[in-house]
Structure formats: C-alpha cells, structure tokens
Amino acid sequence: MVEIGQRTAELRKRAGISQQRLAEMLGISRTTITQIENGKRKVSADELAKFSEIFNLSVDRLLSSKEEPEVIFAEKQEEKKTEFPIRINVPQRNLEKFKEVLLYILNKVGSKPNIGETVLYKLLYFADFDFYEKYEEQLIGATYIKNHHGPTPVEFAKIVKKMMNKDIIKVKSSYFNYPQSKYLPLRKADLSKLKANEIEVIDKVLDKLSDMNAKQISDYSHDDVPWLTTEDNEIIEYESVFYRTPIYSVREYE
C-alpha cells in the first residue's frame, strides 16, 4: 500500500499536478489523496484505472517497482549494444533526427487542441514504423515499448528535456478535463536534415491521424500488428511491420 502511494505521489509531482487538482480529477477529497500517498488508505480498482488514464501508464506499470529504462546519449557515432531495460544508447545522429522530426510535427500540428504528449507518441510511432515498412530503413529509429495506451518512445522524455526552452516549450493544459502536456516549437525544423521521402511519410501520417484525440489514436494503434504481437512493457520490434494487415500497411507487396 505504501509503494503505490509513493508511486502516485512521484507521478503526480512529475506531471506537475497538485493534490487538489488530482483529487478533483478522481472525484475524491484532497485529504484522501494525502492518505493514499502516505500509505494510510487503499486504492480501489476504479481509482487505479483512473490513475492509469491520468498518468498515461498501464496499471501493470503503475504498480510495478521495476525501474524505467535508462537512456544514454552517445558522444560518438558508434552505438553500444546493451540489453533493455538496463540501458538504451542513443547515437548522436538519431538524437538530431529525433529533434528535427519532432519540430517538423509540432510546427505542422502542435497547435491543435488534441495534440498532447500521448498523441505525439503515436504520431512518432507511425512515422517511424511506416517508414521502416516502406523503405526498410529507420527514420528516427526510436525505441518503442508497449503499454496500455499504445506504443511509447522511451527516449522522448530525455530528448525533450535537452530541447526545452531552446527548441520547444512545454505548456500544461487540459483537454476534456484531462491534464495535457503540450509542446510548442520555438523554431522551424531544419529541413536539410530530413529527406524528401521522410517528409512524405510524416505528412501522410499527420494527414491521416493528427485529428484523433488521445483515446482514438491509442485505440487505433492497438490493432496494428507490431503492438498486437508484443508482450506488455516489452520493446516493439520494427521487423513486425512486414506482417501488418492491409488497413495499416503502407507498402505494396507482390
């Protein structure tokens, strides 16, 4: 009981949500939130489900004491092979590509009211996996894990932290009474770092999916073969795109 209390307190603070605001979202008193965080009150199944929605984590991951994977930015171009979930090494070339792709997406659709962090995760996922299916090459090459809300790029938080107040700003807002983290660009993407076919794939993903809200795009991702064939909280393998159903496939096969 103490562990789940500590976990919710940590996630609440990380999300920048006050106890009072969290209490309002759950429909309980602030005193009750304090009791939960201090381990003096049990959390019901309904409350766990609501915590899962609010913090964008599966219930399993919410309850897990397993540490989040460590993301390391490589100083050199070489990539060290390490095992998930201990360490994920991000080569400099992937870091720069990630920044420019994210800025390109934010400049095009970031101002839409539905584009919060969860939707951004899925737009990046579909851009990455669609490009890999079509060209058998990586676009960003981010590492995505399967959680309750769909594919999540592990490197996102650390890369965004490096970009904060230089390339982007983070704005706390709400969308249909749910807390939302929005990112707004402070500069245009450097298009010299993006190839024409990369921009084409990203544009197609944005045209198709950027009007969806977080639930719609999460539900949509749940029927994609890469997500379906992956165990909870495990890495989604890029090679699985070649087994996609026609509605998700972006490549013509003989």
C-alpha positions as CSV (number, residue, x, y, z in Angstrom):
1,M,0.0,0.0,0.0
2,V,2.9,2.3,0.9
3,E,4.5,1.6,-2.5
4,I,1.5,2.5,-4.6
5,G,1.1,5.7,-2.5
6,Q,4.7,6.7,-3.1
7,R,4.4,5.8,-6.8
8,T,1.3,8.0,-7.3
9,A,3.0,10.9,-5.4
10,E,6.1,10.6,-7.6
11,L,4.0,10.5,-10.8
12,R,1.8,13.4,-9.6
13,K,4.8,15.6,-8.9
14,R,6.5,14.7,-12.2
15,A,3.3,15.6,-14.1
16,G,3.1,19.0,-12.2
17,I,-0.4,18.2,-10.8
18,S,-1.4,19.4,-7.3
19,Q,-3.1,17.2,-4.8
20,Q,-6.2,19.3,-5.1
21,R,-6.3,19.0,-8.9
22,L,-5.7,15.2,-8.7
23,A,-8.5,14.9,-6.2
24,E,-10.9,16.8,-8.5
25,M,-10.0,14.6,-11.4
26,L,-10.7,11.5,-9.3
27,G,-13.8,12.9,-7.6
28,I,-12.4,12.4,-4.1
29,S,-11.1,14.8,-1.4
30,R,-7.6,16.2,-1.2
31,T,-7.4,14.6,2.2
32,T,-8.0,11.2,0.6
33,I,-5.1,11.8,-1.8
34,T,-2.9,12.6,1.1
35,Q,-3.9,9.4,2.8
36,I,-3.2,7.4,-0.3
37,E,0.2,8.9,-0.8
38,N,1.1,8.3,2.8
39,G,0.1,4.7,2.6
40,K,-2.8,5.1,5.0
41,R,-5.6,4.3,2.6
42,K,-6.0,1.5,0.0
43,V,-6.6,2.3,-3.7
44,S,-9.7,0.8,-5.3
45,A,-9.7,-0.9,-8.7
46,D,-11.6,2.1,-10.2
47,E,-9.1,4.5,-8.8
48,L,-6.2,2.5,-10.2
49,A,-7.9,2.7,-13.6
50,K,-8.3,6.4,-13.3
51,F,-4.7,6.8,-12.2
52,S,-3.7,4.8,-15.2
53,E,-5.6,7.2,-17.5
54,I,-4.3,10.3,-15.8
55,F,-0.6,9.3,-15.8
56,N,-0.7,7.6,-19.2
57,L,0.6,4.3,-17.8
58,S,-0.8,0.8,-17.8
59,V,-2.0,-0.5,-14.4
60,D,0.8,-3.1,-14.5
61,R,3.5,-0.3,-15.0
62,L,1.8,1.8,-12.4
63,L,2.1,-1.0,-9.8
64,S,5.5,-2.1,-11.0
65,S,8.6,-1.3,-8.9
66,K,10.7,-2.0,-12.0
67,E,12.9,0.9,-12.9
68,E,12.3,2.8,-16.1
69,P,14.9,2.1,-18.8
70,E,18.0,4.4,-18.7
71,V,18.5,6.4,-21.8
72,I,22.1,7.4,-22.6
73,F,23.1,9.8,-25.3
74,A,26.3,8.6,-27.1
75,E,29.1,11.1,-27.5
76,K,30.3,9.4,-30.6
77,Q,28.6,7.9,-33.6
78,E,29.1,4.3,-32.6
79,E,26.2,2.6,-30.9
80,K,26.9,0.3,-28.0
81,K,24.7,-2.7,-27.9
82,T,23.1,-3.1,-24.5
83,E,20.1,-5.0,-23.1
84,F,16.7,-3.4,-22.4
85,P,15.6,-2.3,-19.8
86,I,19.0,-1.5,-18.3
87,R,20.2,1.0,-20.9
88,I,19.2,2.4,-24.3
89,N,22.1,4.1,-26.1
90,V,21.0,6.9,-28.5
91,P,23.6,7.8,-31.2
92,Q,24.1,11.5,-31.9
93,R,22.7,11.1,-35.4
94,N,19.4,9.6,-34.0
95,L,19.2,12.4,-31.5
96,E,19.5,15.1,-34.1
97,K,17.0,13.4,-36.4
98,F,14.5,12.9,-33.5
99,K,14.7,16.7,-32.7
100,E,14.1,17.8,-36.3
101,V,11.2,15.3,-36.8
102,L,9.6,16.4,-33.6
103,L,9.9,20.1,-34.5
104,Y,8.5,19.4,-38.0
105,I,5.5,17.7,-36.5
106,L,5.0,20.4,-33.9
107,N,5.2,23.2,-36.5
108,K,2.5,21.4,-38.6
109,V,0.0,20.2,-36.0
110,G,1.3,21.1,-32.5
111,S,-1.2,24.0,-32.0
112,K,-4.2,21.7,-32.5
113,P,-6.0,21.3,-29.2
114,N,-5.9,17.5,-29.3
115,I,-2.1,17.2,-29.8
116,G,-0.8,16.4,-26.3
117,E,2.0,14.1,-25.3
118,T,0.0,10.8,-25.9
119,V,-0.9,11.8,-29.4
120,L,2.7,12.8,-30.2
121,Y,3.9,9.4,-29.1
122,K,1.6,7.7,-31.6
123,L,2.4,10.1,-34.5
124,L,6.1,9.4,-33.9
125,Y,5.5,5.7,-33.8
126,F,3.5,5.6,-37.0
127,A,6.0,7.8,-38.8
128,D,8.9,5.5,-37.7
129,F,7.2,2.2,-38.4
130,D,5.5,3.3,-41.7
131,F,8.9,4.5,-43.0
132,Y,10.6,1.3,-41.9
133,E,7.9,-0.8,-43.7
134,K,8.1,1.2,-46.9
135,Y,11.9,1.6,-47.2
136,E,13.4,-1.0,-44.8
137,E,15.4,1.9,-43.2
138,Q,14.9,3.7,-40.0
139,L,13.6,7.3,-39.9
140,I,14.2,8.2,-36.2
141,G,14.8,4.7,-35.0
142,A,13.4,5.4,-31.6
143,T,12.8,2.5,-29.1
144,Y,9.0,2.0,-28.5
145,I,7.6,-0.1,-25.7
146,K,4.1,-1.5,-25.5
147,N,2.0,0.0,-22.7
148,H,-1.8,0.3,-22.0
149,H,-2.1,3.4,-24.1
150,G,-0.2,2.2,-27.1
151,P,3.4,2.5,-28.3
152,T,5.6,4.9,-26.2
153,P,9.0,6.2,-27.3
154,V,11.4,5.5,-24.4
155,E,13.8,8.3,-25.4
156,F,11.2,11.0,-25.6
157,A,11.5,12.5,-22.1
158,K,15.3,12.9,-22.1
159,I,15.4,14.3,-25.7
160,V,12.6,16.8,-24.9
161,K,14.5,17.8,-21.8
162,K,17.6,18.6,-23.9
163,M,15.4,20.7,-26.2
164,M,13.4,22.6,-23.6
165,N,13.5,26.4,-23.8
166,K,15.8,26.2,-26.8
167,D,13.8,24.4,-29.4
168,I,10.5,23.9,-27.7
169,I,8.4,24.9,-24.6
170,K,6.1,22.8,-22.5
171,V,2.6,24.0,-21.7
172,K,0.4,22.4,-19.1
173,S,-3.3,22.4,-20.2
174,S,-6.4,20.3,-20.1
175,Y,-8.4,18.6,-22.9
176,F,-11.9,17.4,-22.0
177,N,-11.0,17.7,-18.2
178,Y,-7.9,15.5,-18.6
179,P,-4.4,17.0,-17.9
180,Q,-2.5,17.5,-21.1
181,S,1.2,18.3,-21.7
182,K,1.5,20.3,-24.9
183,Y,4.8,21.1,-26.7
184,L,5.1,24.2,-28.8
185,P,8.1,24.9,-31.2
186,L,10.4,27.8,-30.7
187,R,12.0,27.3,-34.2
188,K,11.3,25.7,-37.5
189,A,12.7,22.3,-38.3
190,D,15.9,22.1,-40.2
191,L,14.6,20.6,-43.4
192,S,18.2,20.0,-44.7
193,K,18.3,17.1,-42.1
194,L,15.2,15.5,-43.5
195,K,15.0,13.6,-46.8
196,A,12.1,14.1,-49.2
197,N,10.7,10.6,-48.7
198,E,10.9,11.1,-44.9
199,I,8.8,14.2,-45.1
200,E,6.4,12.5,-47.4
201,V,5.8,9.7,-44.9
202,I,5.4,12.1,-41.9
203,D,2.9,14.2,-43.9
204,K,0.8,11.2,-44.7
205,V,0.8,10.1,-41.0
206,L,-0.3,13.7,-40.0
207,D,-3.0,13.9,-42.6
208,K,-4.4,10.6,-41.5
209,L,-4.1,10.7,-37.7
210,S,-3.4,14.2,-36.4
211,D,-7.1,15.0,-35.8
212,M,-7.6,12.0,-33.5
213,N,-7.7,12.5,-29.8
214,A,-5.5,10.5,-27.3
215,K,-8.1,7.7,-26.9
216,Q,-8.9,7.4,-30.6
217,I,-5.2,7.2,-31.7
218,S,-4.4,4.8,-28.8
219,D,-7.2,2.5,-29.8
220,Y,-6.1,2.7,-33.4
221,S,-2.6,1.7,-32.5
222,H,-3.9,-1.3,-30.6
223,D,-4.9,-3.1,-33.8
224,D,-1.6,-2.6,-35.5
225,V,0.3,-5.9,-35.7
226,P,3.6,-4.6,-34.1
227,W,1.6,-3.7,-31.0
228,L,-0.6,-6.9,-31.1
229,T,2.4,-9.2,-31.3
230,T,4.4,-7.6,-28.4
231,E,4.1,-8.5,-24.7
232,D,3.2,-5.8,-22.3
233,N,6.0,-3.4,-21.4
234,E,8.4,-5.0,-23.9
235,I,10.1,-3.4,-26.9
236,I,8.1,-3.4,-30.1
237,E,10.2,-4.9,-32.9
238,Y,10.4,-3.0,-36.2
239,E,10.5,-6.2,-38.2
240,S,6.9,-6.9,-37.3
241,V,5.7,-4.2,-39.7
242,F,6.1,-6.7,-42.5
243,Y,3.1,-8.7,-41.1
244,R,0.7,-5.8,-41.0
245,T,-2.9,-6.1,-42.1
246,P,-3.9,-4.1,-45.3
247,I,-5.6,-1.3,-43.3
248,Y,-2.2,-0.4,-41.6
249,S,0.2,-1.4,-44.3
250,V,1.8,1.4,-46.4
251,R,3.7,-0.9,-48.8
252,E,2.5,-2.8,-51.9
253,Y,3.7,-6.4,-51.7
254,E,3.9,-8.8,-54.6
